[in-house]
């Protein structure tokens, strides 16, 4: 079994941070979607949530892939 390099350990923490960011964005989007019936402003927050999550997932993939070099 191989041990992790310092770069792999650092990138693992970065990906965990990105996953936490994605969770917060999803939570805000969910809450904004739930409140959409009451205020139109929340709808403007909720609408781009899937796009933002896709961008965050792409960045996390690239960061994780860079650690394998």
N, C-alpha and C positions, 0 to 999 in steps of 0.2 A: 504494500500500500504506500502510495506517495504522500508526502506531507505537502501542505499548501505553501506556496511561496508568499512572500510579503505582499507582492502585487495582487495575487489572487485573494488574499485576506482583505486587503483594502477595497478591492472591487466588489467583494461580497457585501461589505458594509454599505458601499455606495448603492448597490442594487436594492438592499433592504430599505435604505432611505428613499429611493425612488418608488418602491412598492408602498411605503407609508404615504408618500405624496399622492400616489394614485388612489389609495384608500380615502384620503381626505377629499380629493376632487370628486370621487364617486359619491361620498357621503353628502357633500354639499349639493351635488347634482340631484341626488335622490330627495333630499329635503326641499330643494327648490322645485322639483317636479311635483312633490306632494302639495306644495303651496301654490302651484300654478293656477288653480281655480280661483284663488283669492286675489292675487296680484299679478299683473302682467310683467312686472320687472323680474320676478323670479323665473319666469319662462325664458327670458333672455339669458339667464345664468345657466339654466338646465339644458337648453338646446345644444350648445357646443360640447357638452360633457363627453359624449362618445368619441368625438374627434380628439379632444384633449387627452382622454385615456389612451387612445391609439398612439398618439405621439409619445406619451410617457412610456408605453410598452415598447415602442421602437427604440427609444433612447436606452431603456434598460437592457434590451437585447444587444445593442451595439456595445454598451459598457461591459456586459458580461462576456461578449465575444472578444473584446480587446484584452481581457485578462488571461485568455487561453494561449496567447502568443508565446 
